[in-house]
Amino acid sequence: MTGFAVIRDDTPASAIPKGAVVAMGNFDGVHRGHRAVIGACLEMARVRRAPAFAVTFEPHPRKFFSPDTPQFRLTDEPAKLRLLAGAGLDGAVVLRFDAGRAATTAHDFINHELVGRLGVQGIAVGYDFHFGKGRGGSPSLLVAEAPALGIEVDVQPHIDFGDHPVSSSAIRRALEEGHIAAATEMLGSPWFITGEVIHGEKRGRELGYPTANIRLDPHCGLKHGIYAVRVGRDGKHYDAVANFGRRPTFDNGAPLLETFLFDFNGSLYGERLDIAFIAFIRDEEKFESAEALVRQMDDDSARARAALAADHGAFPRLGEVG
C-alpha cells in the first residue's frame, strides 16, 4: 500500500488492509485534541508494525440530526483528509453517516464494522467520543469490550486551553470573534480554507490592490474583517492581506474573501488556493471615499506584513490524498 488510502462504504473487501490501528472521531478541524488521539494511534501502530488509519464520518453527524441548522465546519471533507494525511496516517476510513448508520447500535458497529469489516487490532479515541445509536458507544464501552475482542484501546484525556478543553466548538467561537491567535493555539496550526479564485468586480485592481476572490461556504462563521494571511499555491507560500466581508464601501453584497498577495504578479483565475489565517487586523468598515479606503489598505498591508514577519512562516501541514 502506497500513498494515503481512502476507504469508503463501497470499497471492496480485498482493498481494505486488515489489522490496522485506527484513530476514531469526527475530526472537524483536526485540532490538538484530535492530534493527541492520532499520535496514540501512530505509536500503537509503530509498536505493532501495523498501518495507521483514521475512522471518520461524512457528512458530520450534526448535519444528519439537524439538517436545517447552519453548520459552520472548520474543515470540509477534502480539507480534513489532507490534514489527516499530513499528520502521518496511512489512510482514512470515511463512513457515510445516514439513517442506517444512525440506527446501528454501538455493539454492532464495533463487531461488524471495526472488527468484522476492518479487522482492527487497536483503537485510539478521545475521552468524550461517542458513537452508535443514541450515542450508546463510549470510550468506557470500548475498554470493556477490548479483552474479548482481542484489541487494544487507548483513551486520550482532554487537552486544555485556558480553563476549557480544546474542542471544535471552542475553535468555531474563536473564529467567529476574530480571535485568530486562540484558534491557532487550539488547532496547533493556522486555520485554513481552500477555494477557487473567481472573477469579481475588478475594483481592487482599479485601487492598486488586485485581489484573488473566493466564495466561502455560506455557513462559514468567520468574523468579517481584515486578516494577515498566508497563501499556498503550487507548493509555495505567499504572504498576503485579505478582507472577508460584504464590502460596505461599495455594494454590501454577499460575503466574499478578497486576498491581495504581496510581491506577486500573474493571473490566478480558476486556480484553487489554500489560505491560512495568521492574524486579525481590524473590523470591516465603510469608508466615505475610495481614497480613504486606499489609505487604510496601505496601513492594513503594513500591519499584515509585520504580523506575518513575526509569525515565522506557519502553515498547516497538508498531505496528498490519492
Secondary structure by P-SEA (a helix, b strand, c coil): cccbbbbcccccccccccbbbbbccccccccaaaaaaaaaaaaaaaaacbbbbbbbbcccccccccccccccccccaaaaaaaaaaaccccccccccccccccccaaaaacccccccccccbbbbcccccccccccccaaaaaaacccccbbbbbbcccccccccccaaaaaaaaaacaaaaaaaaaccccbbbbbbbbcccccccccbbbbcccccccccccbbbbbbbbbcccbbbbbccccccccccccccbbbbbbbcccccccccbbbbbbbccccccccccccaaaaaaaaaaaaaaaaaaaaaacccccbbbbcc
